[in-house]
């Protein structure tokens, strides 16, 4: 029996999947618990349409991410911090500070969780870092830390 999952089911599939399961499993477990609905003609057409629209959304997001990568890839982001003698910072540069600098300098908004620094930045200087824009799309940039 074909069913459309309405929730994630362990070892069966994730929400929105169309899966083939035995009649007994579908009737006695999936339908009773509300984990799935039967894959009838109308529901299958609806499911196919939702899959198409989701693929279109994903393709649009990927295209947008590639455009942003072209725009900011290889660019420099400057953060100004308080520093002591010998270029040592009072604290360290955070991902939040980098996102704010990106927004101000390049008009690009990213989530701070998507910024990947190889090391903590506690000195003045230049540091390479990456931004994950989409699955499989990352932009390489350079962080420049200057003293106030």
N, C-alpha and C positions, 0 to 999 in steps of 0.2 A: 504494500500500500504506500502511495506517495503522500507525504505529509510536509507541511511547511512549519518549521520550528518557530515558536513565538518567544522562546527563551533558550539560553544555552543549555545543552544537555550533554553531560559528560559521556565521552566515547561515542556520541551520535553526531553532534554538530553544534554550530553556533546559531544564534538568533538570525532568522531570515533565510536559512539554508533549506533547500528542497532535498529531502532524503527519502530513500526507500527503506521501509521497515516492515516487519511482519505485522499482520493484521491484529494479532493478539496483543503485541507490545503497544501498538498504536491505540487500540480501544481501551485496554485495561490500565495503561500507565500514562501515555502521553496526553490523550484527550481528557482523562479524568483529572490529571494534575494541572491541566491548562498549559502544557508545554508545547502543544502543536495543534494545528487545525488540518483537516483533511484537504488534500490537494485536488480539489474538483476543478472542472473546466473554467469557471469564472475566477476562482482564486488563483489558478495557474496563470491565466492571462494577466491578472493583477500583479502577481509575483514577477512575471517576466518584464512587465512595464517598470516596476520598481527597480529591478536589476539593471535595466537599460538606463534609467535616470541616474542611478547611483554610479554606473560606469562613466556617464557623461560628467557628473560632478567631480569624480576622481580625476578624469582626464583634464578638466578645467583647472583643478587645483595643481596638478602636475605642471601644466603649461605656465601657470602663474609663478610657480616656484622656479621654473627654469628662467623665466624673464627676470625675476628678482636676482637669481644667481648671476645672470649676465650683467645686471646693473651694478651689483656690489662686489662681485668676485675680484679678488686681488686688491681691493681698496684698503685704505688705512682708516682706523677708528682711533681717535685721540681721546684719552681720559686724563684730566688734570687732578692731581692728588697732592696732599701735604706730604712733604718728604723731609727727612732729616739729613744730616751729613752723610756723605758717601752714597747718596741716592737711595737710601732705605726708606720705604714708605711707612707712615703711621697707619697700620692696618694692611689690608690687601684689597685689590680690585675685585669687585664682585660681578657676577653675571648680570645683576640688576643694573649696575652702573654701565656696563657695556651695552645693554639694550637701550638705556636712555641715551647714550652717546650715538648709537646707530640711528635712533629715531630723530635726534636733533641734527646730525650731520648728513645722513643719507636718506632721510624720510622713509625708513623701512622699519616696520614693526615686527618683532619676533618674540617668542616666548623665551624667558630666561633659561628654561630647562633645555632648550635646543642649542645652547652655546656650549661648545666643548673646548676647554682649555687643557693643555697638556700638563700644566703645573700651576701652582698658586703664584699669583703675581704680587711680589713684595718688594720689588726694586724698580727703579726707573729704567726705561728701555723699550725695546721692541719685542713683541711676542706673537708668534703665529697662533691662530685659533680657527675653529670651524663652526659653522652654523648649519644645523640640519633644517632644511626648508621643507622637505617632503621626503617620503620613503625613497631612498636612493639618490636624492638630490641634496648635495651639500656645497656650501660656498666657503672657500678659504680666504681669510682676511688677515690683516696684521693689526695688532693692538699696540698703540704707542702710548706709553705712560710718561707724562710730563709733570714737572714740579710746578706748584703754584708760584 
